[in-house]
Amino acid sequence: MANLLKKYKHSLPLRGWILILITVLGVSVSLPLLRSGYFSHQDDLQVMRIFEMRKCFSDFQIPCRWVPDMGWGNGFPLFNFYGVSTYYLGAIISFFVGFLNASKILFFISLTAGSYGVYALVRDLWGKYAGLTSAVLYLFVPYKALDVYVRGALSESMALALIPFVLYFGYKKSYKLFVLTLFLFLITHNIMTIIFLPIILLWMIYWNDLRIVIITFVITLGLSSFFILPAFFEKSLVQTESLTRFELDFRANFISIKQLFFNRVWGYGTSIPGPEGRMNFQIGWPHWILTALSLVIVLFRKKEKHMLLVTCCLLLFIFSIFMTHNKSSFIWENINILEYFQFPWRFLSLSVLTSSILGGFVVLVVKEKFQKYLCALIIITTVILNWNYFKPKEYYKITDKQKLSGELWEQQRKGALLDYLPKTALEPREGANTTLTNFVSHSNKFSFEINLDKETQIEVPVFYFPNWEATVNGKVYPLTHDNILGRISILLPEGNHKVVGKFKNTALRTFANTITLISVIGFILICRKKYI
């Protein structure tokens, strides 16, 4: 048996063993996701969002913009503004494994996939042991445990899984894959896009010809136009002020040096200052210690490979830390778009990536024969210090049917109620209901039949939002929203009526969809002609 194992060991390249190790460690931080049932987290709307996206599939509302059950049953334009790529994938997966399992698979991908991208990038820069070190650091960073098992921030976590691949394919000049991964990244999480897009642009300029940079970015922005243009230019149609009030105000969410570097108490509360048990925002002891070592190396050893890249990583790390602290408040106060970040500690996403890359750099500067030993020491230390964070507060036995019915269904219908409430709507105090006996609601359509003995104003349990259009007995009919909650309202005359409402695109959405379609065709032609 020993001889067989020895023979097998020599038959598998070292790269294969490294990938196996990353996979095993990835499974170890994902063990709670492999159980049946579901786990607790703060943004417990992932199953609901997948469910709503699948309704869009069934109704051929593609791209999906309006969801019918959220807004406490009144519907709202969730996917006109909220990153969509994760939920498109989740809806597809749900056809095979159901909604709970689809959500857990997405969390698993978001936790583990990015480590392979970091490994590939750092391996090609500085060697296999540096790559393995960076991959494990990126896998075991506490902020990723916070994103998944405490906050349940699936889209943000998925963006962190994508960004290493974007950088890797840009560095390798694999332009087709760069365009595809950057496209996915841009439609995954709006705030991560704002943080990382300038860095991606500078990264591409550093490694590539400017002509290629312009071509790839134009194509990618064109592909993502269906989402980016409405998300940005139609934000005045929803009550965005709700995204920055009270506990979501950035002023209430700065963190201290102690929280960043020393505090190891793990809790499941909030980031607002308060009693013990609140969120933990540590960078990770191995991560910041290795970053400090890389700074010493930069200051005293000038001849290492890619020193400019390392220096930039250090500067980005320092900048990201600074942006989490209240000393940076003058920047937050003077750049308006930053208020929509809500939490300054979201800049830790930059710390996560840069500190992991810098850990690989520290391994590089050691003599080659000692690199594997330093790599092993860092991995063991990181796993021991951080593995225990990767667990939810509680786990419970539940099925799809239970999650999407009864009180749990009501909780999800009214979850994040104010996030994308139309400008003309008022926050409802109870779930949507109607006296219309044969009312039928879909993701982008509603219908009912009614017999009236006099002219009557009919209120439909659907929030108004451009561009809902109503037909009565087959003819376009005016509708209003001049009622208490801002729901669709139709003044119908006496008689029998068949009313159909359809959610249609605004001119901007039609334009954005057209740009995306043209870009898809252009990208296919460019790939076939091998221009990139």
DRENDOMAR-447877 format. One line per 4 residues: number of its first residue (from 1); their letters; for each residue x, y, z of C-alpha. Coordinates in steps of 0.1 Angstrom, whole numbers. Layout:
BEGIN
NUM	a	X/Y/Z | ...;
//
This chain:
BEGIN
1	manl	0/0/0 | 28/24/9 | 45/17/-25 | 12/24/-43;
5	lkky	8/57/-25 | 43/66/-32 | 39/58/-69 | 6/78/-71;
9	khsl	23/107/-54 | 50/108/-81 | 24/104/-108 | 5/136/-98;
13	plrg	23/169/-105 | 28/193/-76 | 3/217/-91 | -23/189/-88;
17	wili	-16/184/-52 | -18/221/-45 | -52/223/-61 | -64/193/-41;
21	litv	-52/210/-9 | -70/242/-17 | -101/222/-24 | -99/202/9;
25	lgvs	-94/235/28 | -123/251/9 | -145/222/19 | -134/226/55;
29	vslp	-146/262/57 | -178/253/39 | -189/223/61 | -220/241/75;
33	llrs	-232/245/39 | -230/207/33 | -256/199/59 | -293/196/51;
37	gyfs	-315/225/61 | -304/261/63 | -284/284/85 | -290/318/101;
41	hqdd	-276/350/87 | -286/387/87 | -296/392/51 | -319/361/50;
45	lqvm	-334/370/16 | -312/349/-6 | -337/321/-11 | -364/347/-18;
49	rife	-344/364/-44 | -336/332/-62 | -373/323/-60 | -383/356/-75;
53	mrkc	-356/354/-103 | -370/320/-112 | -404/335/-115 | -389/359/-140;
57	fsdf	-376/329/-160 | -410/313/-160 | -426/345/-173 | -398/353/-198;
61	qipc	-391/385/-181 | -354/387/-192 | -336/407/-181 | -355/405/-148;
65	rwvp	-363/438/-132 | -396/436/-113 | -403/410/-86 | -440/404/-76;
69	dmgw	-438/391/-40 | -414/414/-23 | -424/448/-11 | -447/429/12;
73	gngf	-466/415/-18 | -469/448/-37 | -438/441/-58 | -408/463/-65;
77	plfn	-380/468/-90 | -354/448/-72 | -333/436/-101 | -334/469/-119;
81	fygv	-309/480/-92 | -296/450/-72 | -268/429/-87 | -282/401/-108;
85	styy	-255/376/-119 | -256/356/-86 | -294/352/-88 | -294/343/-125;
89	lgai	-271/315/-116 | -290/306/-85 | -323/304/-104 | -307/280/-129;
93	isff	-293/258/-101 | -326/258/-83 | -343/238/-112 | -320/209/-102;
97	vgfl	-316/211/-64 | -343/234/-51 | -340/269/-36 | -323/262/-2;
101	nask	-296/241/-18 | -292/266/-46 | -285/293/-21 | -260/272/-2;
105	ilff	-242/263/-34 | -239/299/-42 | -224/306/-8 | -200/277/-13;
109	islt	-189/291/-46 | -185/326/-31 | -163/312/-3 | -140/290/-22;
113	agsy	-138/299/-59 | -117/331/-55 | -88/311/-39 | -82/294/-72;
117	gvya	-80/327/-90 | -56/341/-64 | -35/310/-66 | -32/312/-104;
121	lvrd	-24/349/-103 | 3/348/-76 | 17/314/-89 | 24/330/-123;
125	lwgk	39/361/-107 | 61/345/-80 | 59/307/-81 | 37/279/-68;
129	yagl	45/282/-31 | 38/319/-31 | 6/311/-50 | -5/285/-25;
133	tsav	2/308/4 | -19/336/-11 | -47/312/-19 | -50/299/16;
137	lylf	-48/335/31 | -76/345/7 | -97/315/17 | -93/319/55;
141	vpyk	-96/357/58 | -121/365/86 | -139/390/65 | -152/362/42;
145	aldv	-165/343/72 | -182/375/82 | -198/380/48 | -212/345/46;
149	yvrg	-219/332/81 | -228/365/98 | -241/390/73 | -252/366/45;
153	alse	-238/391/20 | -240/367/-9 | -235/392/-38 | -206/409/-21;
157	smal	-189/376/-13 | -195/365/-50 | -178/397/-62 | -148/388/-40;
161	alip	-147/354/-57 | -147/369/-92 | -121/397/-88 | -90/375/-87;
165	fvly	-101/359/-120 | -106/393/-136 | -71/403/-126 | -56/370/-136;
169	fgyk	-71/369/-171 | -60/406/-176 | -25/397/-166 | -24/366/-188;
173	ksyk	-38/386/-218 | -67/361/-220 | -90/388/-233 | -121/368/-240;
177	lfvl	-121/354/-205 | -112/388/-191 | -143/403/-208 | -166/376/-195;
181	tlfl	-153/377/-159 | -153/415/-158 | -189/415/-172 | -200/391/-145;
185	flit	-183/412/-119 | -199/445/-131 | -234/430/-127 | -228/413/-93;
189	hnim	-224/440/-67 | -226/478/-73 | -204/489/-44 | -177/463/-52;
193	tiif	-178/476/-88 | -171/512/-76 | -143/501/-54 | -125/478/-78;
197	lpii	-132/492/-113 | -105/519/-111 | -80/493/-99 | -89/469/-127;
201	llwm	-85/497/-152 | -50/507/-139 | -41/470/-137 | -50/465/-174;
205	iywn	-31/496/-185 | 0/484/-166 | 1/449/-183 | -15/456/-217;
209	dlri	-15/478/-247 | -39/508/-243 | -57/498/-275 | -66/464/-260;
213	viit	-77/481/-228 | -101/504/-246 | -115/476/-267 | -121/452/-238;
217	fvit	-136/478/-215 | -159/491/-243 | -172/456/-250 | -176/448/-213;
221	lgls	-195/480/-205 | -217/473/-236 | -225/438/-224 | -234/450/-189;
225	sffi	-254/481/-201 | -287/463/-196 | -281/465/-159 | -257/493/-153;
229	lpaf	-275/521/-172 | -309/516/-155 | -293/510/-121 | -275/543/-123;
233	feks	-299/566/-143 | -332/553/-128 | -322/555/-92 | -342/587/-89;
237	lvqt	-373/565/-93 | -368/548/-60 | -365/560/-24 | -327/558/-22;
241	eslt	-327/579/10 | -337/548/29 | -303/533/20 | -285/558/41;
245	rfel	-306/564/71 | -300/555/108 | -279/523/112 | -271/525/74;
249	dfra	-254/559/78 | -216/556/72 | -210/578/102 | -223/551/125;
253	nfis	-201/524/110 | -165/535/113 | -143/510/131 | -113/513/154;
257	ikql	-77/502/151 | -83/477/179 | -111/461/159 | -89/459/128;
261	ffnr	-58/445/142 | -63/430/177 | -99/421/185 | -106/384/180;
265	vwgy	-139/381/198 | -164/367/172 | -200/378/174 | -232/379/153;
269	gtsi	-245/413/161 | -242/446/142 | -214/470/134 | -231/498/155;
273	pgpe	-210/504/187 | -227/486/215 | -225/457/239 | -202/426/235;
277	grmn	-212/403/207 | -213/427/178 | -196/420/145 | -159/414/143;
281	fqig	-139/433/116 | -104/420/121 | -81/418/91 | -66/386/104;
285	wphw	-34/383/123 | -14/364/97 | -26/388/70 | -15/420/87;
289	ilta	17/406/100 | 27/394/66 | 17/428/51 | 40/445/77;
293	lslv	68/421/67 | 63/430/30 | 66/467/39 | 100/460/56;
297	ivlf	111/441/25 | 101/470/2 | 120/495/24 | 152/475/27;
301	rkke	153/452/-4 | 150/471/-37 | 156/443/-62 | 127/419/-58;
305	khml	105/409/-87 | 75/432/-94 | 84/457/-66 | 61/483/-81;
309	lvtc	32/459/-79 | 41/451/-43 | 43/488/-35 | 9/495/-50;
313	clll	-6/466/-30 | 8/481/2 | -6/516/-7 | -40/501/-14;
317	fifs	-39/481/19 | -31/513/38 | -57/532/19 | -84/506/26;
321	ifmt	-76/506/63 | -77/544/64 | -111/544/47 | -126/523/75;
325	hnks	-115/547/102 | -132/579/112 | -101/599/104 | -112/595/67;
329	sfiw	-146/611/74 | -136/642/55 | -134/621/23 | -168/605/30;
333	enin	-184/638/36 | -171/653/3 | -177/625/-21 | -214/620/-23;
337	iley	-215/586/-39 | -197/571/-8 | -228/576/13 | -244/546/-6;
341	fqfp	-215/524/6 | -233/525/40 | -205/507/58 | -169/521/56;
345	wrfl	-156/486/66 | -166/474/31 | -132/488/21 | -118/457/39;
349	slsv	-125/439/6 | -94/457/-7 | -75/446/24 | -85/410/19;
353	ltss	-71/409/-16 | -39/429/-11 | -29/413/21 | -33/378/6;
357	ilgg	-12/388/-24 | 15/403/-1 | 16/371/19 | 27/353/-13;
361	fvvl	54/380/-18 | 69/373/16 | 73/337/6 | 90/347/-27;
365	vvke	119/366/-9 | 129/335/10 | 155/312/-6 | 138/287/-29;
369	kfqk	147/256/-8 | 130/272/22 | 98/285/5 | 78/253/11;
373	ylca	86/253/48 | 75/290/52 | 44/283/31 | 35/254/53;
377	liii	41/275/85 | 18/303/72 | -9/278/61 | -9/260/95;
381	ttvi	-9/292/114 | -37/307/93 | -59/277/96 | -55/273/133;
385	lnwn	-62/310/140 | -91/315/116 | -109/282/109 | -132/285/139;
389	yfkp	-149/317/125 | -164/298/96 | -196/287/112 | -231/302/115;
393	keyy	-247/312/148 | -273/284/144 | -286/258/120 | -321/246/116;
397	kitd	-339/218/98 | -362/232/71 | -374/225/36 | -381/247/6;
401	kqkl	-418/244/13 | -415/256/49 | -391/284/39 | -415/297/13;
405	sgel	-448/295/32 | -464/307/64 | -447/332/87 | -413/327/71;
409	weqq	-428/336/37 | -443/368/52 | -410/377/67 | -392/374/34;
413	rkga	-420/393/15 | -415/423/38 | -377/420/41 | -356/450/29;
417	lldy	-389/467/23 | -376/502/20 | -345/494/-1 | -362/497/-35;
421	lpkt	-396/512/-27 | -408/533/-57 | -406/571/-52 | -444/573/-54;
425	alep	-451/545/-29 | -456/546/9 | -443/519/32 | -472/494/38;
429	rega	-481/484/73 | -494/450/63 | -492/425/34 | -509/432/1;
433	nttl	-544/419/-2 | -573/425/-26 | -610/420/-29 | -606/411/-65;
437	tnfv	-618/375/-66 | -598/363/-96 | -567/384/-94 | -537/367/-110;
441	shsn	-502/380/-105 | -470/372/-124 | -435/387/-123 | -443/411/-151;
445	kfsf	-481/409/-155 | -513/409/-135 | -549/403/-147 | -584/401/-133;
449	einl	-620/402/-144 | -647/423/-128 | -684/432/-132 | -693/466/-120;
453	dket	-728/481/-116 | -714/517/-115 | -682/536/-122 | -656/525/-96;
457	qiev	-619/533/-88 | -601/499/-85 | -569/497/-65 | -546/469/-77;
461	pvfy	-522/454/-51 | -492/463/-71 | -469/494/-66 | -468/517/-95;
465	fpnw	-434/521/-112 | -426/531/-148 | -436/515/-171 | -467/496/-159;
469	eatv	-493/497/-186 | -529/486/-183 | -554/473/-210 | -591/470/-204;
473	ngkv	-610/447/-227 | -580/447/-250 | -575/485/-252 | -548/506/-235;
477	yplt	-564/523/-205 | -551/551/-183 | -539/542/-148 | -529/563/-118;
481	hdni	-512/559/-84 | -530/586/-65 | -539/566/-35 | -524/562/0;
485	lgri	-498/536/-8 | -490/545/-44 | -505/513/-58 | -518/511/-94;
489	sill	-553/524/-96 | -578/522/-125 | -611/541/-129 | -635/516/-145;
493	pegn	-669/523/-159 | -700/502/-153 | -700/468/-170 | -679/436/-174;
497	hkvv	-641/442/-178 | -611/421/-183 | -581/441/-170 | -545/431/-179;
501	gkfk	-514/450/-166 | -480/445/-181 | -446/458/-169 | -429/473/-199;
505	ntal	-395/489/-205 | -388/526/-203 | -370/542/-232 | -337/539/-212;
509	rtfa	-342/502/-205 | -349/495/-241 | -318/515/-251 | -297/496/-225;
513	ntit	-310/462/-236 | -303/471/-273 | -267/481/-264 | -262/448/-246;
517	lisv	-276/429/-276 | -254/447/-301 | -224/441/-278 | -231/404/-276;
521	igfi	-231/402/-314 | -200/423/-316 | -182/402/-290 | -190/370/-308;
525	licr	-178/384/-341 | -146/398/-325 | -139/364/-310 | -145/346/-342;
529	kkyi	-122/370/-361 | -96/367/-332 | -92/404/-329 | -87/399/-291;
//
